[in-house]
Amino acid sequence: MPANPSEIAARLADALDREDYAAAAALLTNDCVYDIRDERHTGPAESIASYKGNGDTAARSFAS
């Protein structure tokens, strides 16, 4: 895993853009926290599930 935080952030953004959730999760630490609206997601599984859920919703919206 890269040590530079900017590089990690760029890799995370790229993985999420490609919907490569396994690669994105591998860049997160077990104690990472993702706050969005009034929700808090802790750890890679919860954080990535939130992103995936939003991506799935967007895909369904644009497919119709």
DRENMAR-470496 format. One record per residue: residue number from 1; residue in one letter; chain; x, y, z negated of N, C-alpha, C in turn. Coordinates in steps of 0.02 Angstrom, whole numbers, always signed. Layout:
<pts>
 pos code unit    n_x    n_y    n_z   ca_x   ca_y   ca_z    c_x    c_y    c_z
 NUM    A    A      X      Y      Z      X      Y      Z      X      Y      Z
...
</pts>
This chain:
<pts>
 pos code unit    n_x    n_y    n_z   ca_x   ca_y   ca_z    c_x    c_y    c_z
   1    M    A    +43    -59     +0     +0     +0     +0    +45    +62     +0
   2    P    A    +27   +112    +39    +67   +173    +41    +65   +210    -26
   3    A    A   +119   +243    -43   +123   +279   -107    +98   +351   -102
   4    N    A    +99   +380    -43    +81   +450    -34     +5   +457    -36
   5    P    A    -22   +497    -83    -96   +505    -88   -128   +530    -23
   6    S    A    -95   +575    +13   -124   +600    +75   -129   +544   +127
   7    E    A    -79   +501   +129    -80   +445   +176   -135   +395   +157
   8    I    A   -142   +383    +92   -195   +338    +69   -263   +366    +88
   9    A    A   -273   +430    +77   -337   +462    +94   -351   +457   +169
  10    A    A   -300   +468   +210   -309   +463   +282   -326   +392   +303
  11    R    A   -292   +343   +273   -307   +273   +289   -377   +254   +267
  12    L    A   -397   +279   +209   -464   +265   +184   -517   +294   +231
  13    A    A   -508   +356   +251   -555   +389   +297   -558   +351   +363
  14    D    A   -501   +330   +389   -499   +293   +452   -536   +226   +445
  15    A    A   -523   +191   +391   -556   +126   +381   -632   +135   +376
  16    L    A   -654   +186   +339   -726   +199   +333   -756   +218   +400
  17    D    A   -721   +259   +440   -745   +278   +506   -754   +217   +551
  18    R    A   -709   +168   +543   -713   +107   +584   -760    +55   +553
  19    E    A   -788    +72   +495   -831    +27   +457   -794    -37   +439
  20    D    A   -729    -30   +426   -688    -86   +404   -686    -82   +328
  21    Y    A   -738   -108   +298   -747    -99   +226   -697   -139   +185
  22    A    A   -673   -195   +211   -622   -234   +175   -557   -194   +171
  23    A    A   -538   -163   +227   -477   -122   +227   -484    -62   +180
  24    A    A   -543    -31   +180   -555    +26   +137   -551     +5    +63
  25    A    A   -582    -51    +46   -582    -74    -23   -512    -90    -47
  26    A    A   -470   -115     -2   -401   -132    -21   -360    -71    -40
  27    L    A   -382    -12    -20   -346    +50    -35   -368    +81   -101
  28    L    A   -420    +55   -131   -447    +83   -193   -423    +43   -253
  29    T    A   -414    +77   -309   -395    +44   -371   -458    +20   -407
  30    N    A   -449    -27   -452   -506    -54   -489   -541     -1   -532
  31    D    A   -506    +52   -550   -536   +103   -592   -556   +166   -553
  32    C    A   -558   +162   -487   -578   +220   -448   -651   +237   -464
  33    V    A   -667   +301   -458   -735   +325   -471   -757   +366   -412
  34    Y    A   -817   +350   -387   -847   +386   -330   -912   +416   -355
  35    D    A   -914   +482   -361   -975   +517   -382  -1008   +547   -321
  36    I    A  -1073   +532   -314  -1111   +561   -259  -1181   +575   -285
  37    R    A  -1203   +635   -273  -1266   +660   -301  -1268   +646   -376
  38    D    A  -1318   +610   -399  -1322   +595   -471  -1302   +524   -486
  39    E    A  -1264   +493   -442  -1242   +424   -451  -1166   +421   -462
  40    R    A  -1145   +371   -500  -1074   +359   -511  -1061   +286   -495
  41    H    A  -1012   +274   -451   -991   +207   -431   -920   +197   -455
  42    T    A   -908   +142   -490   -842   +128   -517   -814    +65   -486
  43    G    A   -752    +70   -462   -719    +13   -432   -732     +7   -358
  44    P    A   -690    -31   -323   -697    -37   -251   -764    -66   -228
  45    A    A   -788   -118   -261   -849   -150   -238   -909   -102   -239
  46    E    A   -917    -66   -294   -973    -19   -299   -964    +40   -250
  47    S    A   -904    +66   -246   -891   +123   -202   -903   +106   -129
  48    I    A   -877    +49   -108   -884    +29    -38   -956    +10    -23
  49    A    A   -991    -21    -70  -1062    -37    -60  -1103    +26    -46
  50    S    A  -1086    +80    -80  -1121   +143    -69  -1108   +168     +2
  51    Y    A  -1046   +168    +23  -1029   +189    +92  -1064   +144   +143
  52    K    A  -1061    +79   +132  -1091    +32   +179  -1167    +43   +183
  53    G    A  -1198    +53   +126  -1271    +65   +125  -1289   +127   +165
  54    N    A  -1250   +180   +158  -1262   +241   +196  -1250   +230   +271
  55    G    A  -1198   +192   +287  -1184   +177   +358  -1238   +134   +389
  56    D    A  -1263    +86   +351  -1317    +43   +376  -1381    +84   +388
  57    T    A  -1395   +129   +342  -1455   +172   +350  -1447   +216   +412
  58    A    A  -1389   +244   +422  -1378   +287   +480  -1384   +246   +545
  59    A    A  -1357   +186   +545  -1361   +144   +605  -1433   +128   +622
  60    R    A  -1474   +113   +572  -1545    +98   +584  -1581   +161   +610
  61    S    A  -1564   +218   +583  -1596   +280   +603  -1581   +298   +676
  62    F    A  -1519   +288   +697  -1500   +304   +765  -1520   +251   +815
  63    A    A  -1532   +190   +791  -1551   +135   +836  -1624   +141   +858
  64    S    A  -1664   +177   +820  -1735   +181   +837  -1751   +232   +888
</pts>
